[in-house]
Amino acid sequence: MVRHGLIALYVLLLTLSASTSPIRLAKRDPVPNFVLQYAPVSHLSSKEQWWPSDVAEHLKHVVPEVNFTATAPSVTFESIAGLPQEVFLTSLDDVTMQPAWITSDVGKPDASGHSAAPATIVLVKKDDGILDAFYFYFYSFDHGGKVLDIEFGDHVGDWEHSMVRFQNGTPTALYLSAHSGGAAYTFDATEKTNGRPTTYIGFGTHANYATPGSHCHDLPLNLLCDSTDAGALWDPALNFRGFWFDSAAQTFSVAGGAGAGAEEEDAEGAGWLGFQGAWGDEQYPFFEHGQYCLKLGDLEECRFSSGPTGPIAKNLGRAAVCQKEDGCTIKTSL
C-alpha cells in the first residue's frame, strides 16, 4: 500500500509540474535537411535602417495593452500564450524618437549571410506528401513609405514570410508575402543562389519580392512603391528557431534550430507562437505621436497603423500556395 501510494504521489507531482510549465511542449522530429537545403536567401535593401530583430529582444520593450491601457507591467515567453486576442504589444518608448532597440543593426547580416536575429521556421504536414515550410522574418519596426513625400503606414512589429511547398521532399512552389497579399511562383521559375530561391526585401516595409527593382502597390498611379536591390544577403538557415504546427489541434511543438535560435528555444518553448493578438502598438488616435490620416481615393492612410498579427494568423493550414487562397495564381516566370 505504501509503495502504491508513493507511485500515485509521484505521478501527481509530474502532472502538476507539467501543468505549471505552459511553454514546455514535447519535441517532435527535427527540421528535415531538404527544408534547409532549399530555404530562400534574401537580399535586404542597401538602404535598410530597420534590420531583422530577435523576438526575445522585442518582448523586453513592450507591454500588453487593451484599449490603450496596460494589462500587465511586462510580457514574457511564459505569459504571452495566455494573452487574449484583443491585446496589442505596445512600445514602452515613444517610437517617433526611434529608440535604439528599433534602429539597432545587431540583426544586420554579415558577409556569410548570418544574422544575429533568429528567423522562425514553421513546418506543416499536409495530405498527398505535402510539407509547407514557412520561413518567418521578424522586425521590431516597419517603415511604411511615403506618398507625395508624406509618410504613411509605420507600425511597431513586423512579421513577414516566405513559404516553400514540398511534395515528397521535392520543392514545387514558392510564396512571398507582401503587404496585404503576396505572390506565388513555381519553384523552377525563381532566381537561384546555389540552388536556393533568391528573394528581395523592400526597404523599410520588408515586403518580399522575387525580383529587384521598384514594386508599386495598393495605390493608383504608382504613388506608393517598394524599393529593392541586392543589399546584404540573409540566410535564415544559419540561425533559426524551428517548429512543427498541427493544423487540426492548432498547436506548435519544438523542432530544434540552428545558432542562437536553437540555444534559446529550448527554454522558450513553443506556446508563444499561439498568441493571436498584435505584435505592436494599436493605431494611435489623431495627434498622438504626431498621428494623422488622409483620404487617398477609397483608402484612408495614416502615419501610424496597428501592429501585425503573428505566424498563427497567416493561414498555416492553407490548401493553396497563397495565403489568400481565392484566385491564387502560381506564376511560371518572373
Secondary structure as GFF3:
##gff-version 3
##sequence-region A 1 334
A	DSSP	alpha_helix	2	19	.	.	.	ID=ss1
A	DSSP	alpha_helix	33	37	.	.	.	ID=ss2
A	DSSP	beta_strand	41	43	.	.	.	ID=ss3
A	DSSP	alpha_helix	55	59	.	.	.	ID=ss4
A	DSSP	beta_strand	62	66	.	.	.	ID=ss5
A	DSSP	beta_strand	69	70	.	.	.	ID=ss6
A	DSSP	alpha_helix	77	80	.	.	.	ID=ss7
A	DSSP	beta_strand	88	91	.	.	.	ID=ss8
A	DSSP	three_ten_helix	95	97	.	.	.	ID=ss9
A	DSSP	alpha_helix	100	103	.	.	.	ID=ss10
A	DSSP	beta_strand	119	125	.	.	.	ID=ss11
A	DSSP	beta_strand	130	142	.	.	.	ID=ss12
A	DSSP	beta_strand	146	147	.	.	.	ID=ss13
A	DSSP	beta_strand	150	151	.	.	.	ID=ss14
A	DSSP	beta_strand	155	167	.	.	.	ID=ss15
A	DSSP	beta_strand	170	178	.	.	.	ID=ss16
A	DSSP	beta_strand	181	186	.	.	.	ID=ss17
A	DSSP	three_ten_helix	187	189	.	.	.	ID=ss18
A	DSSP	beta_strand	192	193	.	.	.	ID=ss19
A	DSSP	beta_strand	196	201	.	.	.	ID=ss20
A	DSSP	beta_strand	208	209	.	.	.	ID=ss21
A	DSSP	beta_strand	213	216	.	.	.	ID=ss22
A	DSSP	three_ten_helix	220	222	.	.	.	ID=ss23
A	DSSP	beta_strand	225	228	.	.	.	ID=ss24
A	DSSP	beta_strand	233	234	.	.	.	ID=ss25
A	DSSP	three_ten_helix	236	238	.	.	.	ID=ss26
A	DSSP	beta_strand	240	246	.	.	.	ID=ss27
A	DSSP	beta_strand	251	258	.	.	.	ID=ss28
A	DSSP	alpha_helix	259	268	.	.	.	ID=ss29
A	DSSP	three_ten_helix	271	274	.	.	.	ID=ss30
A	DSSP	three_ten_helix	288	290	.	.	.	ID=ss31
A	DSSP	beta_strand	293	296	.	.	.	ID=ss32
A	DSSP	beta_strand	299	302	.	.	.	ID=ss33
A	DSSP	three_ten_helix	311	313	.	.	.	ID=ss34
A	DSSP	beta_strand	330	331	.	.	.	ID=ss35
###
